[in-house]
């Protein structure tokens, strides 16, 4: 019985082996159909740089111009490939093996070494390119910028930093791109002095932050001291130099702003009453002239501009002068301070007597001799005949010139006597019976140009001068 069974088993063994082979083939077919080979692209794998110190030890610095990340194509079974990402690979560039074009080969491998024979890796661009330059160091002044607004009624003074300058080291091409090194301070609602530590930031010419790891600063933080002052509003005064052209007069000065808000230490701001802009040169101008000035350049030491406006536009206005001549007669001249009880007075013109008035048309166009009120002061004038000084009413609005000679005769007033006392009169007679008076020189000759009280054509313009 047992032998019969044994012979039956061996009689069918080939069928059993055939079944096993068929099952394996079926399994193999199923596996290959379900877990077929696939191709996948993986992007932006960071490239690690090794042996870069060998370049720096030569007194050089480098910057990666391309190849900081790399893309690959992998091929393998779907069950493996589909689970892989950029984090599963290591990319390395050995900077000690640079080509003559300063490129280093990028090698990519899976972090899990068991995948080495299960996938194939193709690097899309396997070269890292470097820019190698001389190392350069340069000092930059720390610039303080602020954000936010201080409390109402307060303004910022000039902030200081410690250190005042920083040293930046890196590739020459990058150093040359640096415009400023800046620290930014938040001043929102501040009303008193404060200090804060801030990290300096490098900016290029486009005011963009430079983040290259190849740039190094000698400090990581800077202490910023920020003064906060109360504000004060003060007027602006304007002063000119030189004189406008002959025949013209400066009439007034106007400006885009006449008051400015400043700040500073309490003891300095207390004694400040105005800001003086004193460099307006009007020499030889014949028309309205505009000047543009920066107010901050005229501020005293320790005083700071707290206003948002720094530029002021100033206009010096000028007008052409009018020359008017007025003829004066003897009847137009008034004698003042006379002593009619003791003396008699007589005026005689030696030719024409002319008053020339120079000023703006609106001030002199309608002037008459009555407005000028010519007069002679008889006080202290002694008996005799001589030239007299003619005074006129002066004004800051015009200039007066007088041309001509006026003779004034002063005589003793005859005494009233009886007929019998006529022979005893006290007088001096010539042989022809005419009365002789002593002629003496008097003050002035009537031909003096008098500019007293006239606003000139240059210097400080006082628009509040009373007539």
C-alpha positions as CSV (number, residue, x, y, z in Angstrom):
1,X,0.0,0.0,0.0
2,X,2.7,2.4,1.0
3,X,4.8,1.5,-2.0
4,X,1.8,2.1,-4.3
5,X,1.4,5.6,-2.8
6,X,5.1,6.3,-3.2
7,X,5.1,5.2,-6.8
8,X,2.0,7.5,-7.4
9,X,3.7,10.6,-5.9
10,X,6.8,10.2,-8.0
11,X,4.7,9.4,-11.0
12,X,3.0,13.0,-10.8
13,X,6.0,15.1,-9.5
14,X,6.6,16.6,-12.9
15,X,3.1,17.9,-12.9
16,X,3.7,19.5,-9.5
17,X,6.9,21.2,-10.6
18,X,5.2,22.5,-13.7
19,X,2.5,24.0,-11.6
20,X,5.1,25.7,-9.5
21,X,6.8,27.2,-12.5
22,X,3.5,28.3,-13.9
23,X,2.6,30.0,-10.6
24,X,6.0,31.8,-10.5
25,X,5.6,33.0,-14.1
26,X,2.1,34.2,-13.3
27,X,3.4,36.0,-10.2
28,X,6.2,37.6,-12.2
29,X,3.8,38.8,-14.8
30,X,1.5,40.2,-12.2
31,X,4.4,42.0,-10.4
32,X,5.8,43.5,-13.6
33,X,2.4,44.6,-14.7
34,X,1.6,46.2,-11.3
35,X,5.1,47.5,-10.4
36,X,6.4,48.7,-13.7
37,X,9.4,51.0,-14.2
38,X,8.7,54.7,-14.2
39,X,10.7,57.9,-14.7
40,X,10.4,61.0,-12.4
41,X,11.9,64.5,-12.3
42,X,12.9,66.0,-9.0
43,X,13.7,69.7,-8.7
44,X,15.7,72.1,-6.5
45,X,17.9,69.7,-4.6
46,X,20.3,72.0,-2.5
47,X,23.9,71.5,-3.4
48,X,26.4,71.2,-0.6
49,X,29.8,72.8,-1.2
50,X,32.8,71.1,0.3
51,X,36.5,72.1,0.4
52,X,35.7,75.8,-0.2
53,X,38.2,76.7,2.5
54,X,41.0,75.9,0.1
55,X,40.0,78.9,-2.0
56,X,39.6,81.2,0.9
57,X,43.0,80.2,2.3
58,X,44.5,81.6,-0.9
59,X,43.2,85.1,-0.1
60,X,40.3,84.7,-2.5
61,X,36.6,84.6,-2.1
62,X,34.0,83.0,-4.3
63,X,30.4,83.4,-5.1
64,X,28.2,80.8,-6.7
65,X,26.8,82.1,-9.9
66,X,24.8,79.0,-10.8
67,X,24.3,75.5,-9.4
68,X,23.2,76.3,-5.9
69,X,20.4,73.8,-6.5
70,X,20.2,70.9,-9.0
71,X,17.4,69.0,-10.8
72,X,17.6,65.2,-11.5
73,X,15.7,62.5,-13.4
74,X,15.3,59.1,-11.7
75,X,14.2,55.8,-13.1
76,X,13.1,52.7,-11.2
77,X,10.2,50.6,-10.0
78,X,7.1,52.6,-9.4
79,X,6.9,51.4,-5.8
80,X,10.2,53.0,-5.1
81,X,10.4,56.0,-7.4
82,X,7.0,57.4,-6.3
83,X,8.1,57.6,-2.7
84,X,11.2,59.7,-3.4
85,X,11.5,63.5,-3.1
86,X,14.3,66.1,-3.0
87,X,14.8,65.4,0.7
88,X,15.9,61.8,-0.2
89,X,19.0,62.9,-2.1
90,X,22.3,64.5,-1.4
91,X,24.0,66.8,-3.9
92,X,27.7,67.7,-3.4
93,X,30.1,69.9,-5.3
94,X,33.8,69.5,-4.4
95,X,35.3,73.0,-4.8
96,X,38.8,71.6,-4.6
97,X,38.4,70.1,-8.1
98,X,37.5,73.2,-10.1
99,X,37.9,73.2,-13.9
100,X,39.8,76.0,-15.7
101,X,36.4,77.7,-16.1
102,X,35.8,77.7,-12.3
103,X,33.1,75.0,-12.4
104,X,32.8,72.0,-10.1
105,X,31.0,68.7,-10.9
106,X,27.8,68.1,-8.9
107,X,27.3,64.5,-7.7
108,X,23.9,63.3,-6.6
109,X,23.2,60.1,-4.6
110,X,20.3,58.7,-2.6
111,X,20.6,59.1,1.2
112,X,19.4,55.6,1.6
113,X,22.2,53.5,0.1
114,X,19.9,50.5,-0.5
115,X,18.5,52.4,-3.5
116,X,21.8,52.5,-5.2
117,X,21.2,49.5,-7.4
118,X,17.4,50.0,-7.7
119,X,17.3,53.4,-9.3
120,X,19.3,55.3,-11.9
121,X,20.0,59.0,-11.5
122,X,20.6,61.5,-14.2
123,X,21.7,65.0,-13.3
124,X,20.1,67.6,-15.5
125,X,23.0,70.2,-15.1
126,X,25.8,68.7,-13.1
127,X,28.0,71.8,-13.0
128,X,28.3,74.5,-10.2
129,X,29.8,77.7,-11.6
130,X,31.8,80.0,-9.3
131,X,32.9,83.6,-9.5
132,X,36.3,83.8,-7.8
133,X,37.6,87.2,-6.8
134,X,40.0,89.0,-4.5
135,X,38.7,89.5,-1.0
136,X,37.9,93.1,-0.2
137,X,37.0,95.0,3.0
138,X,35.4,98.3,3.2
139,X,34.1,100.5,6.0
140,X,30.6,102.0,5.9
141,X,29.0,104.5,8.2
142,X,25.9,103.2,9.9
143,X,22.8,105.0,8.8
144,X,19.8,105.2,11.1
145,X,16.3,105.0,9.6
146,X,13.1,105.1,11.5
147,X,9.6,103.7,11.2
148,X,6.4,104.9,12.9
149,X,5.7,108.3,14.4
150,X,6.7,109.7,17.8
151,X,4.0,111.1,20.1
152,X,2.2,114.4,19.2
153,X,4.2,117.5,20.0
154,X,7.6,115.6,19.8
155,X,10.2,115.1,17.2
156,X,13.3,113.1,16.7
157,X,16.8,114.5,17.2
158,X,19.9,113.1,15.4
159,X,20.4,109.5,16.3
160,X,23.8,108.0,17.0
161,X,25.2,104.5,16.8
162,X,27.9,102.5,18.6
163,X,29.9,101.6,16.6
164,X,29.5,104.5,14.2
165,X,31.0,102.5,11.3
166,X,31.1,98.8,10.4
167,X,33.6,96.8,8.3
168,X,32.2,94.6,5.6
169,X,34.3,91.9,3.9
170,X,33.5,89.9,0.8
171,X,34.0,89.5,-2.9
172,X,35.0,92.8,-4.5
173,X,32.0,92.7,-6.9
174,X,29.6,92.5,-4.0
175,X,31.4,95.1,-1.9
176,X,31.1,97.5,-4.9
177,X,27.3,97.0,-5.0
178,X,26.9,98.1,-1.4
179,X,25.3,101.5,-1.0
180,X,24.5,101.7,2.7
181,X,24.5,99.7,5.9
182,X,21.4,100.6,7.8
183,X,19.8,100.1,11.2
184,X,16.0,100.6,11.4
185,X,14.4,101.8,14.7
186,X,10.7,101.8,15.6
187,X,9.9,105.1,17.2
188,X,6.1,104.7,17.5
189,X,4.6,106.9,20.3
190,X,8.0,107.7,21.8
191,X,8.2,110.8,23.9
192,X,11.6,110.6,25.5
193,X,15.2,109.5,24.7
194,X,15.8,105.8,24.3
195,X,18.4,103.2,23.3
196,X,17.9,100.0,21.4
197,X,20.2,97.2,19.9
198,X,19.6,96.6,16.2
199,X,21.1,94.3,13.6
200,X,22.7,96.2,10.7
201,X,21.4,95.4,7.2
202,X,23.2,95.8,3.9
203,X,21.5,97.6,1.0
204,X,22.5,97.9,-2.6
205,X,22.0,100.8,-5.0
206,X,18.4,99.8,-5.7
207,X,17.6,99.9,-1.9
208,X,17.3,96.1,-1.9
209,X,18.6,94.0,0.9
210,X,21.8,92.1,0.1
211,X,21.6,88.6,1.7
212,X,24.7,86.9,0.2
213,X,26.4,84.6,2.7
214,X,29.7,85.8,1.3
215,X,29.4,89.2,2.9
216,X,30.5,89.4,6.5
217,X,30.3,92.3,9.0
218,X,32.5,92.7,12.0
219,X,29.5,93.3,14.3
220,X,26.2,91.5,14.6
221,X,24.4,94.3,16.5
222,X,24.7,98.1,17.0
223,X,23.5,100.2,19.9
224,X,21.3,103.1,18.6
225,X,20.7,106.1,20.8
226,X,17.7,108.2,19.8
227,X,17.0,111.6,21.3
228,X,13.3,112.7,21.4
229,X,12.6,116.5,21.8
230,X,9.6,118.7,22.2
231,X,8.8,120.8,19.1
232,X,8.4,124.6,18.6
233,X,7.1,126.7,15.7
234,X,9.3,129.7,14.8
235,X,9.0,132.3,12.0
236,X,11.5,132.6,9.1
237,X,13.1,135.9,8.4
238,X,14.8,136.9,5.1
239,X,17.8,139.1,4.5
240,X,19.4,140.2,1.3
241,X,22.9,141.1,0.2
242,X,23.9,143.5,-2.6
243,X,21.8,146.1,-4.3
244,X,19.3,145.8,-7.1
245,X,20.0,147.5,-10.4
246,X,20.0,151.3,-10.5
247,X,16.5,152.6,-11.3
248,X,14.9,149.7,-9.5
249,X,13.6,149.1,-6.0
250,X,13.1,145.9,-3.9
251,X,9.4,146.1,-2.9
252,X,8.9,143.0,-0.8
253,X,9.9,139.4,-0.1
254,X,7.4,136.5,-0.3
255,X,8.0,132.8,0.5
256,X,6.2,129.5,0.2
257,X,6.3,129.1,4.0
258,X,6.9,131.7,6.7
259,X,7.0,129.5,9.7
260,X,8.7,126.1,10.5
261,X,8.5,123.5,13.2
262,X,11.8,122.7,14.8
263,X,13.0,120.6,17.8
264,X,16.1,120.4,20.0
265,X,17.3,120.3,23.6
266,X,15.0,122.4,25.9
267,X,17.7,125.0,26.7
268,X,18.5,125.5,22.9
269,X,14.9,125.6,21.7
270,X,13.9,128.1,24.5
271,X,16.3,130.8,23.2
272,X,15.5,130.4,19.5
273,X,13.1,133.1,18.3
274,X,13.4,132.8,14.5
275,X,15.3,131.2,11.7
276,X,17.4,133.5,9.5
277,X,17.9,133.0,5.8
278,X,20.5,135.6,5.0
279,X,22.1,134.8,1.7
280,X,19.7,136.2,-0.9
281,X,22.0,138.1,-3.3
282,X,19.9,140.6,-5.2
283,X,22.9,142.4,-6.9
284,X,21.8,143.9,-10.2
285,X,18.4,142.3,-10.5
286,X,15.8,144.0,-12.6
287,X,12.9,141.6,-12.2
288,X,11.2,139.4,-9.6
289,X,13.7,136.7,-8.7
290,X,13.2,133.3,-7.1
291,X,15.5,131.6,-4.7
292,X,15.3,128.0,-3.5
293,X,16.8,127.1,-0.2
294,X,17.1,124.1,2.2
295,X,15.8,125.3,5.6
296,X,17.9,122.7,7.5
297,X,21.1,124.3,6.3
298,X,20.2,127.5,8.1
299,X,19.4,125.8,11.5
300,X,21.6,126.6,14.5
301,X,23.7,123.9,16.0
302,X,21.6,121.4,18.1
303,X,18.4,122.5,16.4
304,X,16.7,120.0,14.1
305,X,14.0,120.3,11.5
306,X,10.8,118.7,12.7
307,X,8.6,119.7,9.8
308,X,8.1,117.5,6.7
309,X,9.0,120.4,4.4
310,X,12.7,121.3,4.1
311,X,12.7,123.2,0.8
312,X,11.5,126.8,0.8
313,X,10.9,129.0,-2.3
314,X,11.6,132.7,-1.8
315,X,10.7,135.5,-4.2
316,X,12.3,138.9,-4.1
317,X,10.0,141.4,-5.9
318,X,11.4,144.5,-7.6
319,X,9.8,147.3,-9.5
320,X,11.2,150.0,-11.8
321,X,11.5,153.5,-10.1
322,X,9.7,156.6,-11.4
323,X,11.5,160.0,-11.5
324,X,9.2,163.0,-11.0
325,X,10.3,166.6,-11.1
326,X,8.4,169.3,-9.3
327,X,9.1,173.1,-9.8
328,X,9.0,175.2,-6.7
329,X,8.1,178.9,-6.5
330,X,8.9,181.3,-3.7
331,X,5.3,181.3,-2.7
332,X,5.4,177.5,-2.3
333,X,8.1,177.8,0.4
334,X,6.8,178.2,4.0
335,X,8.9,180.1,6.5
336,X,8.7,178.6,10.0
337,X,10.0,179.7,13.4
338,X,9.9,183.4,12.3
339,X,10.1,186.3,14.7
340,X,7.8,188.7,13.0
341,X,8.0,191.2,15.9
342,X,11.7,191.9,15.3
343,X,12.4,190.9,11.7
344,X,11.1,191.0,8.2
345,X,11.7,188.1,5.7
346,X,11.9,187.9,2.0
347,X,12.5,184.8,-0.3
348,X,14.2,185.2,-3.7
349,X,14.9,182.3,-6.1
350,X,18.2,182.3,-8.0
351,X,16.9,180.8,-11.2
352,X,14.7,177.6,-11.1
353,X,14.4,175.6,-8.0
354,X,13.4,172.0,-8.8
355,X,12.7,169.0,-6.5
356,X,13.3,165.6,-8.0
357,X,11.4,162.7,-6.4
358,X,12.4,159.1,-7.1
359,X,10.2,156.2,-6.0
360,X,7.6,153.7,-7.1
361,X,4.9,155.1,-9.4
362,X,2.2,154.4,-6.9
363,X,4.0,156.5,-4.3
364,X,5.3,159.4,-6.4
365,X,3.0,159.6,-9.4
366,X,0.5,161.8,-7.7
367,X,2.8,163.9,-5.5
368,X,2.4,167.7,-5.5
369,X,4.4,170.5,-4.1
370,X,1.9,170.7,-1.3
371,X,2.7,167.1,-0.4
372,X,6.4,167.9,-0.1
373,X,5.7,171.0,2.0
374,X,9.0,172.8,1.3
375,X,10.0,175.1,4.2
376,X,12.8,177.2,5.6
377,X,13.5,177.1,9.3
378,X,14.2,180.8,10.3
379,X,15.3,180.0,13.8
380,X,18.9,181.1,14.5
381,X,19.2,182.9,11.1
382,X,20.8,186.3,11.6
383,X,20.1,189.5,9.8
384,X,21.4,189.6,6.3
385,X,21.0,188.0,2.9
386,X,22.2,184.5,2.0
387,X,21.3,181.1,0.7
388,X,18.9,179.1,2.8
389,X,18.4,175.4,3.2
390,X,14.9,174.3,2.0
391,X,13.5,171.3,3.9
392,X,10.8,169.0,2.5
393,X,8.6,166.3,4.0
394,X,10.5,163.1,3.7
395,X,9.2,159.5,3.4
396,X,10.6,156.0,3.3
397,X,8.7,155.5,0.1
398,X,10.7,157.9,-2.1
399,X,14.0,159.8,-2.4
400,X,14.1,163.6,-2.7
401,X,16.8,165.6,-4.5
402,X,16.8,169.4,-4.5
403,X,18.4,171.5,-7.1
404,X,18.6,175.3,-7.1
405,X,19.4,178.2,-4.8
406,X,17.1,180.1,-2.5
407,X,18.1,183.5,-1.0
408,X,16.6,184.5,2.2
409,X,16.7,188.2,3.3
410,X,16.3,188.9,7.0
411,X,16.1,192.5,8.1
412,X,15.4,194.3,11.3
413,X,11.9,195.5,11.5
414,X,11.7,199.3,11.4
415,X,10.7,201.0,14.7
416,X,7.6,203.0,14.8
417,X,8.6,206.7,15.6
418,X,7.1,210.2,15.6
419,X,7.8,212.7,12.8
420,X,10.2,214.6,15.1
421,X,12.2,211.5,15.8
422,X,12.9,210.6,12.2
423,X,16.3,212.1,12.2
424,X,17.3,210.0,15.2
425,X,16.6,206.6,13.7
426,X,19.3,204.1,14.2
427,X,20.2,202.9,10.7
428,X,23.1,202.9,8.3
429,X,22.7,204.6,4.9
430,X,24.8,204.8,1.9
431,X,25.4,207.9,0.0
432,X,22.7,207.0,-2.5
433,X,20.1,206.5,0.4
434,X,19.8,202.7,0.2
435,X,19.8,200.5,3.3
436,X,22.8,198.2,3.7
437,X,22.5,194.8,5.3
438,X,25.4,192.5,6.3
439,X,25.4,189.4,4.2
440,X,26.4,186.2,6.0
441,X,26.6,182.5,4.9
442,X,23.9,180.3,6.1
443,X,23.5,176.6,6.6
444,X,23.0,174.7,3.2
445,X,22.7,175.8,-0.3
446,X,19.5,174.1,-1.3
447,X,21.3,171.7,-3.7
448,X,21.8,168.7,-1.4
449,X,20.5,165.2,-2.1
450,X,18.7,164.0,1.0
451,X,18.1,160.3,1.2
452,X,17.0,160.3,4.9
453,X,14.2,157.9,5.6
454,X,14.3,156.3,2.1
455,X,14.2,152.5,1.9
456,X,17.2,151.7,-0.3
457,X,17.6,149.2,-3.1
458,X,19.2,146.4,-1.1
459,X,19.7,145.1,2.4
460,X,17.0,144.1,4.8
461,X,13.5,145.0,3.6
462,X,11.4,146.4,6.4
463,X,7.8,146.4,5.2
464,X,6.4,147.8,8.4
465,X,8.1,151.3,8.2
466,X,5.6,154.0,9.0
467,X,5.4,157.0,6.8
